Amino acid sequence: MIYHEHIPCPELIPYVECFWELRDDAYEKHTQPERILPDGCFELVLNFGEAFKRFHSDGSVELQPPALMVGQMTRHVMIQSSGRIDLLGIRFHPGGAFPFFKFPQSELTDRILNIEEAIPFSEMFSELYDQPATHCRKKIIETWLCTLLRSNKNDCRLTQRAAQAILAHNGVINLKTFRQNLGVGERQLERVFKDQVGLSPKMFARIIRFQSIFRALESESPANWSPLAFECGYYDQSHFLRDFKAFAGELPSSYFAKAYRMSELLTRKNRPMVSSGLD
């Protein structure tokens, strides 16, 4: 499984964290469903390979469409490839998608939609499908996003500033003090943050703290949970275990005993700690 990230064009850097691609031609390897975790970002995901299956908690299985709009997640998603993997993703900075799309991001929280349900995209996807080279696909999408950006006037500077602060502190931040420093009230920040990021500031901070676990595990033994919990800002081990299970759907001992290759590649472990959004 090969994973690469690509920097967006200069006009999109304040809004888009990266373009990413994931490829794998080894059909026989994809026998285990992958557990995809919340990471605090909105994404567009385009599938030029075989369809993915999504496994719902009620036991139903959904065959996913090839062009997806993935809102903020507060719980894990189980997916499985049915063959060759050829994905291209556009990962937005927290709050970075709001200037491009004319709807509150909270409408997509914990939802994965066919892009066509939100915006016209079928002609664009056909054009992308005919361009097998990633750099050609990227250029087409950048042109489209830049056109959307210039036609919208949505201002996301407040929420991007708040998100950057939460990221810089790995989610461990006194939100009351931070609101006072920003000069905004609790209800105002909550409303704007939900509209533009898709989550409350508190939930976003929890997800970023949860994601910091994977970076911390670079130097800690997975069996040594108490020091790790304290390092990542949890009050104690039980607090850490509750949060981990809420987001991952299982305890860390069970999660790390399995080989979730896609999940490992898509966590924040190797991603920037601070968004490079608007100042």
N, C-alpha and C positions, 0 to 999 in steps of 0.2 A: 504494500500500500504506500503510494507516494503522495506526499502533501507539500504544497508550496504556497507561500503568500507573496502577493505583489502589491507594491505601493501604488495608490491611485494618482491620477494626474493632479497637479498643484491646486486647481480650482476645487477639487473634491476632498483634499486632505483634511480640512477642518471638520468634515462630516463623515467620511468613510474611513474606517480603520484600515481595511485592506480588501483586496480581492484574493480569494483563496481557491485552490484547485485540489481535488482529491481524485486520484486515479488508481485503479487496480484491475488487472485483467485475469486474476486468478479466481475463477468462478467457484472452485471447490472449497475455498477458504471461508466463505461467508455463510457458515452453517449456524452461527450463534447470533441471536439478536443483539444489537448494540444499544447501550444505555446512554442517551445524549442528555447532558445536564444543563441546568440554567447557567447562563454566563453574563447576564446583564446587557445583552446586545440584541438588536433587531437585525434580521438578515433576509436577503433574497437568495434562494438556492435554486440553481438550474441544473437539471439532470439530463445529460446527453447519453447516458448509458442505459442499463436495464432498470426497470422500475423498482422502487423500494416499497417494502411493506411496513405499515405502522400497526403495532399491536396495542390495542386499547385495554384499559383496566377491566372492562366488562367482558373481555375474552374475544371481542370482535377484531377482525383484521381488515385494514383498509389499504388498497393499492394507491399509492400517492401519485398525483399528477406530476408531470416533469418540471413545472415552473411553480415554485412555492414562495409565499410570503410568510415568514416565520416571526411571529410576534414575541414579545418578552415572555419568558417561561418562568414559572414559579415551582415547577415540578418536572421530573425527568420524562423523557419520551423514549419508547422502545421502537427501534426500526431494524430492518434487515434487508440487505441487498438480495436481489434475485439473480444476479450475474455480474457482468462487467460494470465497474464503477467509473463514471466520468462526470464529476460534479464541478461546478463553478459557483462559488458563493460570493456575495457582496455583503461584507460585515460592516455595519454602521457603528460609529461611536455612540455611546448612550445619549439619546436625544438628537442624534445626527440625522435620523430619517425624517424627522418632523418637517423640515423645510421642503421636502420633496413631495409629500403626499398630503392631500387635503382632508384628513380625518384624524381624530384623536388616536394616539397610539394605544390608549387603554382599551379601545375597541378590539384590538388584536391580542391582548394579553392571554397567554395560554391557548392560543389558536394558531393553527397552521393551515393557510388557505391556498387554494389555486390562485395565482396572481390575477388571473382573468376575473375573479370575483370582485377585485378591488380596482383594477385599472386595465385598459386594453393592452394585451401583450402578445397575442398569438402571432401576429406578423413579425414582431421583434424576435420571438423565439425561433421562428422558421429561418430568419436571416442568420441568427446565431448558430443554429444547427448546421447550416451550410458552410460554416467557418470552423474547421477542426482545430486551428491553431489558437491557443489561449490568448496570445497578444492581440489577435484580430477580434476575438469575442470581447475582450476587455475594452478595446478602443470603441467598439459599437456601443457598449453599455455606458461608457464614460460620456460619449456624445449625448446619449439619451438622458442621462442623469443631469448633465450640465444644462440641457434645455429645460428640464423640469425645475431645476434650481432657479434659473433666471426668470421663470414665469410665476414663481411663488414668492410671497413676501413674509413668510413665517419667521419670526425671530426666536431663536433658541439659545441666546447667549446666557441667560440666567440659569437655565437648567444644565447647560454644558459646564458652566462654572461650578455648579453644585456637584455634578457628576464627577468632574475632575478632582475635586477635593475629597470625595468619598473614595475614589480610586487611589488617590495618593496616600490615603491612610488605611488602605486594604479593608475598607468598610468599618473600621473601628474609629468612630468619630462621634463627638457630642453634637447631635443635630440641633439641639436648642441653642447652644453657643454659636454654632455655625449660622443658623438663621439670623441671630442677632447681628452677627458680623456682616451678613448680606443686607440687613435692613429690611427683611421681609417677614411676614407673619407665618405662623404654622399652616393655616388653612390655605393661604395664597401659594406657598411653596408646594404643598401637597397637591393642590389642584393643577398647577402648571406642570409639575413633575409628572403626574399621571397622564396628562394630555400629551406631553412631549416625549417622555421616556417610556411610558406604559406601566410604570410601577410607582408606588409611594417611595419617598426617600428612604424610609425605614426598611422596606422590603429590598430595595436596590442595595442598600448597605449590607443587609444580611447575605445576599447572593454574592457580593464581592468578597465578603469575609469568608464565605464557604469556598469560593474559588481560590482564595489564598492558601488553603490547605494543600493544594496540589503543588504549588510552588515551594512551600515549606518542606514537603516530602522529598525534595531533591536531596536534603541533608539529614533527614530523620528516618528512623526505622518505623514502618507502619504499625508495629506492635507497641510503640511508645506513645500512646495517645494523650496522656495527661500533659507532658511538656509541650506537645504539639498544639493541644487545645489552648493552653495558656499563651503560647507564642502567637497564635492567630486571633487572640482577643476574646476567647470564650471564658466565661466565669469559672467553669469547671468541666470535667470530662463528660458529665451527664448532659450538660447544656450543648456541648459540641456534638455528642452522639444524636441528640434529638434533632438538631439542625441538619446534620448530615443525612439522616434518614428522611427528613421532610423533603429535601431536595433531590436526593439520589434514589429514594425508594428502598434502600437497604442500608444496613450498618456498614461502616468502613471496612471491618474485617472481612465481610462478605464481598464488598465491592472490589477491594484490591486483590482478592484471591482469584478474580476472573480476569481474562484478557480482553478488555474493551478497547480495542485499538483505535477506533474512530473517536471514542470519547476522550482518550488520552491526547490525541492530536488536536482536538477542538477545545480543550480546557485553556484557561488563561496562564498555564504554567510557563509557556514560552512567549507570551504576548506582553506588550507594553503595560507597565503598572499604571501609567498616567495617560489618559486620552490626550491627543494633540488637537483638540477641538478649538472652537473660537475663544479668544481671550475676552 
